[in-house]
Amino acid sequence: MTITTVDYHTGGEPFRIVTGGVAEIPGADVPARRSAAMEDFDDVRRLLCHEPRGHADMYGCFLVPPNDPGARFGALFWHKDGFSTACGHGTIALGAYAVQEGLVEADPDGDTDVVIDVPSGRVTARVRSSGGRVRGVTFVSVPSYVVARDVAAGGVKVDVAWGGAVYASVPAGALGLSVEPRHLTALIEHARRIKADLAGHPASRHPSDERLSGVYGVIFYDALPDVDGITHQRNVTVFADGEVDRSPCGSGTAARLALLHDSGLRGTLVHSSIVGSVFRARVAGVAEEGVLPEIEGMAYRTGRHTFELDPEDPMGTGFTLR
């Protein structure tokens, strides 16, 4: 087994894009291809995500055909525990990748839309270029909305929202903590308890597609002083089984925007991560299904890789220690 990838990071969060060595994943559309990947391609996910080739906080995707010609390609997002339904930081990276690798005809001094089909719907990476270089990418999310308020879980009350995946939000101060690296271990344990309490809860169910159900992540946030009248928050999203997003979390930011818009926010949200990276987010409009988030960030290529699996390697597709 020999697999090639191009790796990026968005706000410090890794994103590994598979570019070769994997057979086409079958399915009539992207959600069906996700189901097929979960059944028949999980060994490849483990190989690329687990140690010694990855780590417990690795993230990446398989590129697949789109649902129809209206999108450039489809993406199946994966992490150490399986396959997710959405990934904003990955969408930002895919936009930069598509322009930098010449997969789309790009305006060297303007915006280029890279339309992508993901399991939760159709999203867009709006790539801003200047002088032929990518300068920023705006993730245009699926419609996002509030699911429930003040749901008891993990000994606190959480708000639940959809941003391409289901997220529970809680101020870190409600747990006597703050969004700082020194509190990360405690926040991970609280996230696990909250997710466990919400397993099977009505608020965790997608209204029309059971494949999208389940609380994917728990967002802990601190409200920071406004900057020139702009709302500023710091967050850390703990997703899957204790995996930590180094970025401000793209789809999680979409879920936060739904909650904040519902509470009266009508301007920009400056969303900082636990490592200090920043997304700037706003609600671009309101549709029947929910608010329409736009989240600006930037992704940077970190390397190109060729991974191999020696058939005699006793570690096989790898392992995780968390």
Secondary structure, DSSP 4 states (H G I P E B T S, - for coil): -EEEEEEEEETTEEEEEEEESSPPPP-SSHHHHHHHHHHHSHHHHHHHHSBTTS-TT-EEEEEE--SSTTSSEEEEEEETTEE-S--HHHHHHHHHHHHHTTSS---TTSEEEEEEEETTEEEEEEEEEETTEEEEEEEEPPPBEEEEEEEEETTEEEEEEESSSEEEEEEGGGGT--SSGGGHHHHHHHHHHHHHHHTT-GGGS-SS-GGG-SEEEEEEEEEEEEETTEEEEEEEEEETTTEE-SS--HHHHHHHHHHHHHTT--S-EEEE-TTS-EEEEEEEEEETTEEEEEEEE-EEEEEEEEEE--TT-TTTT-B---
